[in-house]
Each structure stands twice: as C-alpha cells, then as structure tokens.
Amino acid sequence: MAYFYPWYYKAVGLEVKEETAILADDINFKPNLAYFLQVKLVSEKGQLMAYPIKGNGSGDLASLVKTDAFIQLPSDKIEFKKGEFFPILKYR
C-alpha cells in the first residue's frame, strides 16, 4: 500500500497532498528501517492525532480492522516522541 498508491496516483495523473498526524504515544523501533505503524486517527481540538494500535507484525491483517492509517516513522532514528508530526497513509 505504501508504494502502490503513490505509483497509482501518479500513473492516473492525480496529485495528492501529503497528510501528517501527531503521534499520540511514544514509540521505540530499533531496526534501521522505515516503520509503517498501524494507527487509529482521532481529531482532537483541530489536530489529527495518531494512536498506535498493537498488532502482531506485518502479517496480522485482522488488526487492520481497528485502524485507519499507517503513520510512517523514518529509519534515521529509533525513538519517536508523543507530539511529533509524521506522514500518514490513510486507507479509510
């Protein structure tokens, strides 16, 4: 999804504005990889908040029922603090 939608939108000539959300909880992720964290999006006081949802890895498709998007955490750090903005990929 993270790679398909950008390709698809470009292929059909759609321009999509990147959206961001505020991380609602601290997260640690040690591997030197981009992390697409499953989140529930909630609008609070005019801000889009991303609440992490615990899953059992990338193969846990059942946990997607509880989520609205992925928040993209970059590979250049391992600690992500509550209140930081990151790009999101909505699927609802």
PyMOL Python script that loads the backbone (N, CA, C, O; Angstrom):
from pymol import cmd

cmd.read_pdbstr("""\
ATOM      1  N   MET A   1       0.815  -1.176   0.000  1.00  0.00           N
ATOM      2  CA  MET A   1       0.000   0.000   0.000  1.00  0.00           C
ATOM      3  C   MET A   1       0.871   1.256   0.000  1.00  0.00           C
ATOM      4  O   MET A   1       0.580   2.220  -0.709  1.00  0.00           O
ATOM      5  N   ALA A   2       1.928   1.240   0.791  1.00  0.00           N
ATOM      6  CA  ALA A   2       2.777   2.420   0.917  1.00  0.00           C
ATOM      7  C   ALA A   2       3.441   2.783  -0.405  1.00  0.00           C
ATOM      8  O   ALA A   2       3.777   3.946  -0.628  1.00  0.00           O
ATOM      9  N   TYR A   3       3.631   1.815  -1.273  1.00  0.00           N
ATOM     10  CA  TYR A   3       4.280   2.065  -2.544  1.00  0.00           C
ATOM     11  C   TYR A   3       3.292   2.030  -3.704  1.00  0.00           C
ATOM     12  O   TYR A   3       3.505   2.696  -4.717  1.00  0.00           O
ATOM     13  N   PHE A   4       2.224   1.268  -3.570  1.00  0.00           N
ATOM     14  CA  PHE A   4       1.252   1.139  -4.649  1.00  0.00           C
ATOM     15  C   PHE A   4       0.490   2.438  -4.889  1.00  0.00           C
ATOM     16  O   PHE A   4       0.437   2.924  -6.019  1.00  0.00           O
ATOM     17  N   TYR A   5      -0.104   3.008  -3.832  1.00  0.00           N
ATOM     18  CA  TYR A   5      -0.927   4.198  -4.011  1.00  0.00           C
ATOM     19  C   TYR A   5      -0.161   5.364  -4.644  1.00  0.00           C
ATOM     20  O   TYR A   5      -0.681   5.977  -5.577  1.00  0.00           O
ATOM     21  N   PRO A   6       1.047   5.700  -4.183  1.00  0.00           N
ATOM     22  CA  PRO A   6       1.770   6.788  -4.860  1.00  0.00           C
ATOM     23  C   PRO A   6       2.005   6.492  -6.347  1.00  0.00           C
ATOM     24  O   PRO A   6       1.866   7.380  -7.188  1.00  0.00           O
ATOM     25  N   TRP A   7       2.357   5.257  -6.662  1.00  0.00           N
ATOM     26  CA  TRP A   7       2.547   4.889  -8.062  1.00  0.00           C
ATOM     27  C   TRP A   7       1.242   5.033  -8.838  1.00  0.00           C
ATOM     28  O   TRP A   7       1.225   5.608  -9.926  1.00  0.00           O
ATOM     29  N   TYR A   8       0.159   4.516  -8.289  1.00  0.00           N
ATOM     30  CA  TYR A   8      -1.142   4.552  -8.950  1.00  0.00           C
ATOM     31  C   TYR A   8      -1.593   5.986  -9.203  1.00  0.00           C
ATOM     32  O   TYR A   8      -2.003   6.326 -10.313  1.00  0.00           O
ATOM     33  N   TYR A   9      -1.518   6.828  -8.170  1.00  0.00           N
ATOM     34  CA  TYR A   9      -1.949   8.218  -8.324  1.00  0.00           C
ATOM     35  C   TYR A   9      -1.143   8.930  -9.410  1.00  0.00           C
ATOM     36  O   TYR A   9      -1.696   9.690 -10.205  1.00  0.00           O
ATOM     37  N   LYS A  10       0.153   8.681  -9.437  1.00  0.00           N
ATOM     38  CA  LYS A  10       0.992   9.290 -10.461  1.00  0.00           C
ATOM     39  C   LYS A  10       0.621   8.745 -11.840  1.00  0.00           C
ATOM     40  O   LYS A  10       0.564   9.501 -12.810  1.00  0.00           O
ATOM     41  N   ALA A  11       0.370   7.441 -11.931  1.00  0.00           N
ATOM     42  CA  ALA A  11       0.041   6.810 -13.209  1.00  0.00           C
ATOM     43  C   ALA A  11      -1.257   7.348 -13.807  1.00  0.00           C
ATOM     44  O   ALA A  11      -1.370   7.461 -15.028  1.00  0.00           O
ATOM     45  N   VAL A  12      -2.234   7.680 -12.969  1.00  0.00           N
ATOM     46  CA  VAL A  12      -3.518   8.194 -13.480  1.00  0.00           C
ATOM     47  C   VAL A  12      -3.584   9.726 -13.446  1.00  0.00           C
ATOM     48  O   VAL A  12      -4.624  10.310 -13.750  1.00  0.00           O
ATOM     49  N   GLY A  13      -2.477  10.370 -13.079  1.00  0.00           N
ATOM     50  CA  GLY A  13      -2.408  11.821 -13.132  1.00  0.00           C
ATOM     51  C   GLY A  13      -3.046  12.552 -11.969  1.00  0.00           C
ATOM     52  O   GLY A  13      -3.373  13.733 -12.089  1.00  0.00           O
ATOM     53  N   LEU A  14      -3.229  11.877 -10.846  1.00  0.00           N
ATOM     54  CA  LEU A  14      -3.793  12.531  -9.667  1.00  0.00           C
ATOM     55  C   LEU A  14      -2.680  13.092  -8.804  1.00  0.00           C
ATOM     56  O   LEU A  14      -1.670  12.432  -8.561  1.00  0.00           O
ATOM     57  N   GLU A  15      -2.878  14.325  -8.342  1.00  0.00           N
ATOM     58  CA  GLU A  15      -1.922  14.925  -7.421  1.00  0.00           C
ATOM     59  C   GLU A  15      -2.523  14.866  -6.024  1.00  0.00           C
ATOM     60  O   GLU A  15      -3.610  15.393  -5.786  1.00  0.00           O
ATOM     61  N   VAL A  16      -1.816  14.226  -5.107  1.00  0.00           N
ATOM     62  CA  VAL A  16      -2.327  14.033  -3.750  1.00  0.00           C
ATOM     63  C   VAL A  16      -1.431  14.770  -2.770  1.00  0.00           C
ATOM     64  O   VAL A  16      -0.210  14.608  -2.783  1.00  0.00           O
ATOM     65  N   LYS A  17      -2.052  15.584  -1.918  1.00  0.00           N
ATOM     66  CA  LYS A  17      -1.313  16.321  -0.900  1.00  0.00           C
ATOM     67  C   LYS A  17      -0.938  15.374   0.236  1.00  0.00           C
ATOM     68  O   LYS A  17      -1.773  14.607   0.715  1.00  0.00           O
ATOM     69  N   GLU A  18       0.315  15.432   0.661  1.00  0.00           N
ATOM     70  CA  GLU A  18       0.755  14.596   1.782  1.00  0.00           C
ATOM     71  C   GLU A  18       0.058  15.055   3.053  1.00  0.00           C
ATOM     72  O   GLU A  18      -0.016  16.251   3.335  1.00  0.00           O
ATOM     73  N   GLU A  19      -0.451  14.097   3.818  1.00  0.00           N
ATOM     74  CA  GLU A  19      -1.084  14.403   5.104  1.00  0.00           C
ATOM     75  C   GLU A  19      -0.151  13.980   6.231  1.00  0.00           C
ATOM     76  O   GLU A  19       0.639  13.046   6.095  1.00  0.00           O
ATOM     77  N   THR A  20      -0.264  14.694   7.347  1.00  0.00           N
ATOM     78  CA  THR A  20       0.507  14.336   8.536  1.00  0.00           C
ATOM     79  C   THR A  20      -0.441  14.219   9.719  1.00  0.00           C
ATOM     80  O   THR A  20      -1.566  14.717   9.695  1.00  0.00           O
ATOM     81  N   ALA A  21       0.046  13.547  10.748  1.00  0.00           N
ATOM     82  CA  ALA A  21      -0.697  13.431  12.002  1.00  0.00           C
ATOM     83  C   ALA A  21       0.309  13.525  13.138  1.00  0.00           C
ATOM     84  O   ALA A  21       1.512  13.347  12.947  1.00  0.00           O
ATOM     85  N   ILE A  22      -0.212  13.810  14.321  1.00  0.00           N
ATOM     86  CA  ILE A  22       0.611  13.917  15.524  1.00  0.00           C
ATOM     87  C   ILE A  22       0.628  12.560  16.213  1.00  0.00           C
ATOM     88  O   ILE A  22      -0.423  11.978  16.478  1.00  0.00           O
ATOM     89  N   LEU A  23       1.805  12.069  16.498  1.00  0.00           N
ATOM     90  CA  LEU A  23       1.942  10.806  17.227  1.00  0.00           C
ATOM     91  C   LEU A  23       1.434  11.006  18.650  1.00  0.00           C
ATOM     92  O   LEU A  23       1.880  11.917  19.349  1.00  0.00           O
ATOM     93  N   ALA A  24       0.506  10.160  19.080  1.00  0.00           N
ATOM     94  CA  ALA A  24      -0.153  10.332  20.375  1.00  0.00           C
ATOM     95  C   ALA A  24       0.545   9.597  21.514  1.00  0.00           C
ATOM     96  O   ALA A  24       0.228   9.842  22.678  1.00  0.00           O
ATOM     97  N   ASP A  25       1.481   8.711  21.216  1.00  0.00           N
ATOM     98  CA  ASP A  25       2.223   7.965  22.238  1.00  0.00           C
ATOM     99  C   ASP A  25       3.684   7.854  21.813  1.00  0.00           C
ATOM    100  O   ASP A  25       3.989   7.901  20.622  1.00  0.00           O
ATOM    101  N   ASP A  26       4.582   7.706  22.777  1.00  0.00           N
ATOM    102  CA  ASP A  26       5.985   7.446  22.468  1.00  0.00           C
ATOM    103  C   ASP A  26       6.121   6.046  21.865  1.00  0.00           C
ATOM    104  O   ASP A  26       5.439   5.112  22.287  1.00  0.00           O
ATOM    105  N   ILE A  27       7.004   5.912  20.881  1.00  0.00           N
ATOM    106  CA  ILE A  27       7.256   4.628  20.224  1.00  0.00           C
ATOM    107  C   ILE A  27       8.759   4.446  20.089  1.00  0.00           C
ATOM    108  O   ILE A  27       9.474   5.401  19.785  1.00  0.00           O
ATOM    109  N   ASN A  28       9.239   3.249  20.307  1.00  0.00           N
ATOM    110  CA  ASN A  28      10.628   2.880  20.049  1.00  0.00           C
ATOM    111  C   ASN A  28      10.633   1.779  19.000  1.00  0.00           C
ATOM    112  O   ASN A  28       9.863   0.823  19.090  1.00  0.00           O
ATOM    113  N   PHE A  29      11.505   1.918  18.003  1.00  0.00           N
ATOM    114  CA  PHE A  29      11.638   0.919  16.947  1.00  0.00           C
ATOM    115  C   PHE A  29      13.105   0.840  16.589  1.00  0.00           C
ATOM    116  O   PHE A  29      13.655   1.785  16.023  1.00  0.00           O
ATOM    117  N   LYS A  30      13.749  -0.266  16.907  1.00  0.00           N
ATOM    118  CA  LYS A  30      15.199  -0.365  16.820  1.00  0.00           C
ATOM    119  C   LYS A  30      15.774  -0.680  15.436  1.00  0.00           C
ATOM    120  O   LYS A  30      16.827  -0.133  15.110  1.00  0.00           O
ATOM    121  N   PRO A  31      15.164  -1.518  14.605  1.00  0.00           N
ATOM    122  CA  PRO A  31      15.815  -1.781  13.310  1.00  0.00           C
ATOM    123  C   PRO A  31      15.955  -0.509  12.486  1.00  0.00           C
ATOM    124  O   PRO A  31      15.121   0.392  12.571  1.00  0.00           O
ATOM    125  N   ASN A  32      17.014  -0.442  11.689  1.00  0.00           N
ATOM    126  CA  ASN A  32      17.275   0.717  10.849  1.00  0.00           C
ATOM    127  C   ASN A  32      16.418   0.628   9.579  1.00  0.00           C
ATOM    128  O   ASN A  32      16.937   0.498   8.470  1.00  0.00           O
ATOM    129  N   LEU A  33      15.102   0.700   9.767  1.00  0.00           N
ATOM    130  CA  LEU A  33      14.133   0.593   8.680  1.00  0.00           C
ATOM    131  C   LEU A  33      13.035   1.637   8.871  1.00  0.00           C
ATOM    132  O   LEU A  33      12.775   2.070   9.994  1.00  0.00           O
ATOM    133  N   ALA A  34      12.398   2.037   7.783  1.00  0.00           N
ATOM    134  CA  ALA A  34      11.185   2.852   7.910  1.00  0.00           C
ATOM    135  C   ALA A  34      10.120   1.959   8.533  1.00  0.00           C
ATOM    136  O   ALA A  34      10.030   0.776   8.205  1.00  0.00           O
ATOM    137  N   TYR A  35       9.325   2.511   9.417  1.00  0.00           N
ATOM    138  CA  TYR A  35       8.314   1.739  10.140  1.00  0.00           C
ATOM    139  C   TYR A  35       6.939   2.301   9.804  1.00  0.00           C
ATOM    140  O   TYR A  35       6.661   3.474  10.052  1.00  0.00           O
ATOM    141  N   PHE A  36       6.084   1.460   9.240  1.00  0.00           N
ATOM    142  CA  PHE A  36       4.712   1.842   8.939  1.00  0.00           C
ATOM    143  C   PHE A  36       3.839   1.303  10.071  1.00  0.00           C
ATOM    144  O   PHE A  36       3.402   0.153  10.044  1.00  0.00           O
ATOM    145  N   LEU A  37       3.598   2.148  11.052  1.00  0.00           N
ATOM    146  CA  LEU A  37       2.887   1.780  12.269  1.00  0.00           C
ATOM    147  C   LEU A  37       1.389   1.929  12.075  1.00  0.00           C
ATOM    148  O   LEU A  37       0.927   2.963  11.593  1.00  0.00           O
ATOM    149  N   GLN A  38       0.627   0.911  12.444  1.00  0.00           N
ATOM    150  CA  GLN A  38      -0.832   0.963  12.359  1.00  0.00           C
ATOM    151  C   GLN A  38      -1.355   1.917  13.428  1.00  0.00           C
ATOM    152  O   GLN A  38      -0.976   1.831  14.596  1.00  0.00           O
ATOM    153  N   VAL A  39      -2.244   2.844  13.000  1.00  0.00           N
ATOM    154  CA  VAL A  39      -2.772   3.833  13.939  1.00  0.00           C
ATOM    155  C   VAL A  39      -4.269   4.045  13.735  1.00  0.00           C
ATOM    156  O   VAL A  39      -4.810   3.826  12.651  1.00  0.00           O
ATOM    157  N   LYS A  40      -4.908   4.472  14.799  1.00  0.00           N
ATOM    158  CA  LYS A  40      -6.287   4.941  14.787  1.00  0.00           C
ATOM    159  C   LYS A  40      -6.214   6.462  14.771  1.00  0.00           C
ATOM    160  O   LYS A  40      -5.548   7.056  15.620  1.00  0.00           O
ATOM    161  N   LEU A  41      -6.886   7.100  13.820  1.00  0.00           N
ATOM    162  CA  LEU A  41      -6.857   8.558  13.717  1.00  0.00           C
ATOM    163  C   LEU A  41      -8.042   9.161  14.449  1.00  0.00           C
ATOM    164  O   LEU A  41      -9.175   8.703  14.304  1.00  0.00           O
ATOM    165  N   VAL A  42      -7.766  10.204  15.244  1.00  0.00           N
ATOM    166  CA  VAL A  42      -8.797  10.898  16.000  1.00  0.00           C
ATOM    167  C   VAL A  42      -8.532  12.399  15.886  1.00  0.00           C
ATOM    168  O   VAL A  42      -7.405  12.850  16.092  1.00  0.00           O
ATOM    169  N   SER A  43      -9.566  13.168  15.561  1.00  0.00           N
ATOM    170  CA  SER A  43      -9.436  14.614  15.516  1.00  0.00           C
ATOM    171  C   SER A  43      -9.689  15.161  16.924  1.00  0.00           C
ATOM    172  O   SER A  43     -10.756  14.954  17.502  1.00  0.00           O
ATOM    173  N   GLU A  44      -8.693  15.861  17.459  1.00  0.00           N
ATOM    174  CA  GLU A  44      -8.794  16.438  18.802  1.00  0.00           C
ATOM    175  C   GLU A  44      -8.375  17.904  18.740  1.00  0.00           C
ATOM    176  O   GLU A  44      -7.232  18.216  18.405  1.00  0.00           O
ATOM    177  N   LYS A  45      -9.294  18.787  19.060  1.00  0.00           N
ATOM    178  CA  LYS A  45      -9.017  20.230  19.095  1.00  0.00           C
ATOM    179  C   LYS A  45      -8.406  20.719  17.782  1.00  0.00           C
ATOM    180  O   LYS A  45      -7.481  21.530  17.776  1.00  0.00           O
ATOM    181  N   GLY A  46      -8.939  20.213  16.678  1.00  0.00           N
ATOM    182  CA  GLY A  46      -8.474  20.636  15.361  1.00  0.00           C
ATOM    183  C   GLY A  46      -7.192  19.988  14.890  1.00  0.00           C
ATOM    184  O   GLY A  46      -6.682  20.339  13.826  1.00  0.00           O
ATOM    185  N   GLN A  47      -6.656  19.050  15.653  1.00  0.00           N
ATOM    186  CA  GLN A  47      -5.422  18.358  15.289  1.00  0.00           C
ATOM    187  C   GLN A  47      -5.727  16.882  15.015  1.00  0.00           C
ATOM    188  O   GLN A  47      -6.556  16.280  15.698  1.00  0.00           O
ATOM    189  N   LEU A  48      -5.067  16.312  14.031  1.00  0.00           N
ATOM    190  CA  LEU A  48      -5.234  14.902  13.729  1.00  0.00           C
ATOM    191  C   LEU A  48      -4.217  14.107  14.545  1.00  0.00           C
ATOM    192  O   LEU A  48      -3.008  14.216  14.336  1.00  0.00           O
ATOM    193  N   MET A  49      -4.733  13.304  15.480  1.00  0.00           N
ATOM    194  CA  MET A  49      -3.883  12.514  16.368  1.00  0.00           C
ATOM    195  C   MET A  49      -3.836  11.066  15.880  1.00  0.00           C
ATOM    196  O   MET A  49      -4.847  10.523  15.435  1.00  0.00           O
ATOM    197  N   ALA A  50      -2.660  10.445  15.963  1.00  0.00           N
ATOM    198  CA  ALA A  50      -2.453   9.066  15.538  1.00  0.00           C
ATOM    199  C   ALA A  50      -2.152   8.210  16.762  1.00  0.00           C
ATOM    200  O   ALA A  50      -1.083   8.321  17.361  1.00  0.00           O
ATOM    201  N   TYR A  51      -3.115   7.347  17.132  1.00  0.00           N
ATOM    202  CA  TYR A  51      -2.959   6.461  18.278  1.00  0.00           C
ATOM    203  C   TYR A  51      -2.496   5.090  17.804  1.00  0.00           C
ATOM    204  O   TYR A  51      -3.216   4.423  17.062  1.00  0.00           O
ATOM    205  N   PRO A  52      -1.289   4.651  18.222  1.00  0.00           N
ATOM    206  CA  PRO A  52      -0.783   3.350  17.796  1.00  0.00           C
ATOM    207  C   PRO A  52      -1.690   2.204  18.252  1.00  0.00           C
ATOM    208  O   PRO A  52      -2.233   2.221  19.357  1.00  0.00           O
ATOM    209  N   ILE A  53      -1.836   1.218  17.380  1.00  0.00           N
ATOM    210  CA  ILE A  53      -2.598   0.010  17.670  1.00  0.00           C
ATOM    211  C   ILE A  53      -1.627  -1.157  17.686  1.00  0.00           C
ATOM    212  O   ILE A  53      -0.869  -1.363  16.738  1.00  0.00           O
ATOM    213  N   LYS A  54      -1.656  -1.911  18.760  1.00  0.00           N
ATOM    214  CA  LYS A  54      -0.769  -3.075  18.874  1.00  0.00           C
ATOM    215  C   LYS A  54      -1.226  -4.153  17.903  1.00  0.00           C
ATOM    216  O   LYS A  54      -2.410  -4.482  17.833  1.00  0.00           O
ATOM    217  N   GLY A  55      -0.283  -4.692  17.165  1.00  0.00           N
ATOM    218  CA  GLY A  55      -0.545  -5.786  16.241  1.00  0.00           C
ATOM    219  C   GLY A  55       0.504  -6.870  16.434  1.00  0.00           C
ATOM    220  O   GLY A  55       1.370  -6.765  17.303  1.00  0.00           O
ATOM    221  N   ASN A  56       0.419  -7.890  15.630  1.00  0.00           N
ATOM    222  CA  ASN A  56       1.371  -8.999  15.709  1.00  0.00           C
ATOM    223  C   ASN A  56       2.239  -9.062  14.464  1.00  0.00           C
ATOM    224  O   ASN A  56       2.498 -10.146  13.940  1.00  0.00           O
ATOM    225  N   GLY A  57       2.682  -7.925  13.992  1.00  0.00           N
ATOM    226  CA  GLY A  57       3.564  -7.886  12.839  1.00  0.00           C
ATOM    227  C   GLY A  57       2.833  -7.603  11.539  1.00  0.00           C
ATOM    228  O   GLY A  57       1.618  -7.409  11.517  1.00  0.00           O
ATOM    229  N   SER A  58       3.605  -7.583  10.452  1.00  0.00           N
ATOM    230  CA  SER A  58       3.062  -7.190   9.152  1.00  0.00           C
ATOM    231  C   SER A  58       2.040  -8.173   8.599  1.00  0.00           C
ATOM    232  O   SER A  58       1.244  -7.799   7.737  1.00  0.00           O
ATOM    233  N   GLY A  59       2.039  -9.408   9.063  1.00  0.00           N
ATOM    234  CA  GLY A  59       1.080 -10.396   8.581  1.00  0.00           C
ATOM    235  C   GLY A  59      -0.237 -10.390   9.334  1.00  0.00           C
ATOM    236  O   GLY A  59      -1.141 -11.151   8.992  1.00  0.00           O
ATOM    237  N   ASP A  60      -0.365  -9.550  10.348  1.00  0.00           N
ATOM    238  CA  ASP A  60      -1.573  -9.501  11.174  1.00  0.00           C
ATOM    239  C   ASP A  60      -2.615  -8.595  10.530  1.00  0.00           C
ATOM    240  O   ASP A  60      -2.803  -7.453  10.951  1.00  0.00           O
ATOM    241  N   LEU A  61      -3.286  -9.110   9.514  1.00  0.00           N
ATOM    242  CA  LEU A  61      -4.273  -8.310   8.793  1.00  0.00           C
ATOM    243  C   LEU A  61      -5.531  -8.059   9.615  1.00  0.00           C
ATOM    244  O   LEU A  61      -6.239  -7.084   9.367  1.00  0.00           O
ATOM    245  N   ALA A  62      -5.822  -8.916  10.586  1.00  0.00           N
ATOM    246  CA  ALA A  62      -7.021  -8.742  11.417  1.00  0.00           C
ATOM    247  C   ALA A  62      -6.955  -7.447  12.222  1.00  0.00           C
ATOM    248  O   ALA A  62      -7.991  -6.832  12.474  1.00  0.00           O
ATOM    249  N   SER A  63      -5.762  -7.022  12.629  1.00  0.00           N
ATOM    250  CA  SER A  63      -5.655  -5.795  13.420  1.00  0.00           C
ATOM    251  C   SER A  63      -5.945  -4.549  12.585  1.00  0.00           C
ATOM    252  O   SER A  63      -6.184  -3.479  13.146  1.00  0.00           O
ATOM    253  N   LEU A  64      -5.928  -4.666  11.259  1.00  0.00           N
ATOM    254  CA  LEU A  64      -6.236  -3.520  10.403  1.00  0.00           C
ATOM    255  C   LEU A  64      -7.679  -3.056  10.572  1.00  0.00           C
ATOM    256  O   LEU A  64      -7.999  -1.906  10.273  1.00  0.00           O
ATOM    257  N   VAL A  65      -8.546  -3.936  11.045  1.00  0.00           N
ATOM    258  CA  VAL A  65      -9.949  -3.581  11.264  1.00  0.00           C
ATOM    259  C   VAL A  65     -10.068  -2.467  12.294  1.00  0.00           C
ATOM    260  O   VAL A  65     -11.000  -1.666  12.235  1.00  0.00           O
ATOM    261  N   LYS A  66      -9.143  -2.409  13.227  1.00  0.00           N
ATOM    262  CA  LYS A  66      -9.185  -1.422  14.312  1.00  0.00           C
ATOM    263  C   LYS A  66      -8.484  -0.110  13.952  1.00  0.00           C
ATOM    264  O   LYS A  66      -8.477   0.821  14.757  1.00  0.00           O
ATOM    265  N   THR A  67      -7.898  -0.023  12.760  1.00  0.00           N
ATOM    266  CA  THR A  67      -7.070   1.124  12.409  1.00  0.00           C
ATOM    267  C   THR A  67      -7.618   1.874  11.203  1.00  0.00           C
ATOM    268  O   THR A  67      -8.499   1.386  10.495  1.00  0.00           O
ATOM    269  N   ASP A  68      -7.076   3.077  10.981  1.00  0.00           N
ATOM    270  CA  ASP A  68      -7.485   3.928   9.869  1.00  0.00           C
ATOM    271  C   ASP A  68      -6.353   4.222   8.894  1.00  0.00           C
ATOM    272  O   ASP A  68      -6.591   4.591   7.744  1.00  0.00           O
ATOM    273  N   ALA A  69      -5.110   4.053   9.368  1.00  0.00           N
ATOM    274  CA  ALA A  69      -3.977   4.509   8.570  1.00  0.00           C
ATOM    275  C   ALA A  69      -2.687   3.882   9.086  1.00  0.00           C
ATOM    276  O   ALA A  69      -2.653   3.214  10.120  1.00  0.00           O
ATOM    277  N   PHE A  70      -1.633   4.128   8.321  1.00  0.00           N
ATOM    278  CA  PHE A  70      -0.274   3.868   8.782  1.00  0.00           C
ATOM    279  C   PHE A  70       0.376   5.220   8.984  1.00  0.00           C
ATOM    280  O   PHE A  70       0.168   6.138   8.191  1.00  0.00           O
ATOM    281  N   ILE A  71       1.167   5.351  10.046  1.00  0.00           N
ATOM    282  CA  ILE A  71       1.994   6.539  10.200  1.00  0.00           C
ATOM    283  C   ILE A  71       3.406   6.095   9.852  1.00  0.00           C
ATOM    284  O   ILE A  71       3.868   5.054  10.321  1.00  0.00           O
ATOM    285  N   GLN A  72       4.089   6.877   9.033  1.00  0.00           N
ATOM    286  CA  GLN A  72       5.401   6.498   8.522  1.00  0.00           C
ATOM    287  C   GLN A  72       6.495   7.094   9.399  1.00  0.00           C
ATOM    288  O   GLN A  72       6.722   8.304   9.399  1.00  0.00           O
ATOM    289  N   LEU A  73       7.171   6.220  10.149  1.00  0.00           N
ATOM    290  CA  LEU A  73       8.262   6.645  11.023  1.00  0.00           C
ATOM    291  C   LEU A  73       9.579   6.399  10.287  1.00  0.00           C
ATOM    292  O   LEU A  73       9.815   5.283   9.825  1.00  0.00           O
ATOM    293  N   PRO A  74      10.443   7.411  10.163  1.00  0.00           N
ATOM    294  CA  PRO A  74      11.652   7.291   9.348  1.00  0.00           C
ATOM    295  C   PRO A  74      12.707   6.374   9.963  1.00  0.00           C
ATOM    296  O   PRO A  74      12.695   6.096  11.162  1.00  0.00           O
ATOM    297  N   SER A  75      13.615   5.916   9.111  1.00  0.00           N
ATOM    298  CA  SER A  75      14.647   4.967   9.532  1.00  0.00           C
ATOM    299  C   SER A  75      15.833   5.622  10.218  1.00  0.00           C
ATOM    300  O   SER A  75      16.708   4.917  10.722  1.00  0.00           O
ATOM    301  N   ASP A  76      15.892   6.954  10.256  1.00  0.00           N
ATOM    302  CA  ASP A  76      17.085   7.619  10.775  1.00  0.00           C
ATOM    303  C   ASP A  76      17.106   7.806  12.291  1.00  0.00           C
ATOM    304  O   ASP A  76      18.028   8.426  12.822  1.00  0.00           O
ATOM    305  N   LYS A  77      16.103   7.277  12.993  1.00  0.00           N
ATOM    306  CA  LYS A  77      16.127   7.329  14.459  1.00  0.00           C
ATOM    307  C   LYS A  77      15.333   6.160  15.025  1.00  0.00           C
ATOM    308  O   LYS A  77      14.622   5.471  14.293  1.00  0.00           O
ATOM    309  N   ILE A  78      15.458   5.939  16.337  1.00  0.00           N
ATOM    310  CA  ILE A  78      14.778   4.790  16.954  1.00  0.00           C
ATOM    311  C   ILE A  78      13.741   5.209  17.991  1.00  0.00           C
ATOM    312  O   ILE A  78      12.921   4.387  18.400  1.00  0.00           O
ATOM    313  N   GLU A  79      13.760   6.470  18.426  1.00  0.00           N
ATOM    314  CA  GLU A  79      12.782   6.956  19.400  1.00  0.00           C
ATOM    315  C   GLU A  79      11.905   8.008  18.749  1.00  0.00           C
ATOM    316  O   GLU A  79      12.391   8.963  18.145  1.00  0.00           O
ATOM    317  N   PHE A  80      10.613   7.814  18.884  1.00  0.00           N
ATOM    318  CA  PHE A  80       9.629   8.725  18.309  1.00  0.00           C
ATOM    319  C   PHE A  80       8.752   9.211  19.451  1.00  0.00           C
ATOM    320  O   PHE A  80       8.115   8.413  20.137  1.00  0.00           O
ATOM    321  N   LYS A  81       8.723  10.505  19.648  1.00  0.00           N
ATOM    322  CA  LYS A  81       8.070  11.082  20.820  1.00  0.00           C
ATOM    323  C   LYS A  81       6.638  11.540  20.536  1.00  0.00           C
ATOM    324  O   LYS A  81       6.310  12.011  19.447  1.00  0.00           O
ATOM    325  N   LYS A  82       5.822  11.384  21.543  1.00  0.00           N
ATOM    326  CA  LYS A  82       4.467  11.911  21.517  1.00  0.00           C
ATOM    327  C   LYS A  82       4.531  13.389  21.158  1.00  0.00           C
ATOM    328  O   LYS A  82       5.346  14.134  21.702  1.00  0.00           O
ATOM    329  N   GLY A  83       3.661  13.809  20.234  1.00  0.00           N
ATOM    330  CA  GLY A  83       3.618  15.208  19.833  1.00  0.00           C
ATOM    331  C   GLY A  83       4.349  15.519  18.540  1.00  0.00           C
ATOM    332  O   GLY A  83       4.201  16.615  17.999  1.00  0.00           O
ATOM    333  N   GLU A  84       5.140  14.571  18.029  1.00  0.00           N
ATOM    334  CA  GLU A  84       5.849  14.789  16.772  1.00  0.00           C
ATOM    335  C   GLU A  84       4.907  14.520  15.585  1.00  0.00           C
ATOM    336  O   GLU A  84       4.016  13.673  15.666  1.00  0.00           O
ATOM    337  N   PHE A  85       5.121  15.253  14.489  1.00  0.00           N
ATOM    338  CA  PHE A  85       4.339  15.075  13.259  1.00  0.00           C
ATOM    339  C   PHE A  85       5.058  14.110  12.325  1.00  0.00           C
ATOM    340  O   PHE A  85       6.277  14.171  12.167  1.00  0.00           O
ATOM    341  N   PHE A  86       4.272  13.201  11.698  1.00  0.00           N
ATOM    342  CA  PHE A  86       4.807  12.282  10.708  1.00  0.00           C
ATOM    343  C   PHE A  86       3.795  12.095   9.591  1.00  0.00           C
ATOM    344  O   PHE A  86       2.597  12.281   9.803  1.00  0.00           O
ATOM    345  N   PRO A  87       4.267  11.726   8.390  1.00  0.00           N
ATOM    346  CA  PRO A  87       3.339  11.462   7.277  1.00  0.00           C
ATOM    347  C   PRO A  87       2.448  10.257   7.592  1.00  0.00           C
ATOM    348  O   PRO A  87       2.858   9.328   8.287  1.00  0.00           O
ATOM    349  N   ILE A  88       1.221  10.295   7.063  1.00  0.00           N
ATOM    350  CA  ILE A  88       0.303   9.177   7.225  1.00  0.00           C
ATOM    351  C   ILE A  88      -0.163   8.685   5.856  1.00  0.00           C
ATOM    352  O   ILE A  88      -0.173   9.429   4.875  1.00  0.00           O
ATOM    353  N   LEU A  89      -0.545   7.422   5.823  1.00  0.00           N
ATOM    354  CA  LEU A  89      -1.152   6.800   4.647  1.00  0.00           C
ATOM    355  C   LEU A  89      -2.518   6.291   5.078  1.00  0.00           C
ATOM    356  O   LEU A  89      -2.626   5.237   5.705  1.00  0.00           O
ATOM    357  N   LYS A  90      -3.566   7.047   4.738  1.00  0.00           N
ATOM    358  CA  LYS A  90      -4.925   6.659   5.127  1.00  0.00           C
ATOM    359  C   LYS A  90      -5.424   5.539   4.222  1.00  0.00           C
ATOM    360  O   LYS A  90      -5.121   5.514   3.029  1.00  0.00           O
ATOM    361  N   TYR A  91      -6.180   4.625   4.787  1.00  0.00           N
ATOM    362  CA  TYR A  91      -6.877   3.646   3.967  1.00  0.00           C
ATOM    363  C   TYR A  91      -8.352   3.560   4.339  1.00  0.00           C
ATOM    364  O   TYR A  91      -9.048   2.656   3.877  1.00  0.00           O
ATOM    365  N   ARG A  92      -8.827   4.456   5.141  1.00  0.00           N
ATOM    366  CA  ARG A  92     -10.256   4.620   5.425  1.00  0.00           C
ATOM    367  C   ARG A  92     -10.614   6.070   5.304  1.00  0.00           C
ATOM    368  O   ARG A  92     -11.771   6.439   5.502  1.00  0.00           O
TER     369      ARG A  92
END
""", "prot")
cmd.dss("prot")
cmd.show_as("cartoon", "prot")
cmd.util.cbc("prot")
cmd.orient("prot")
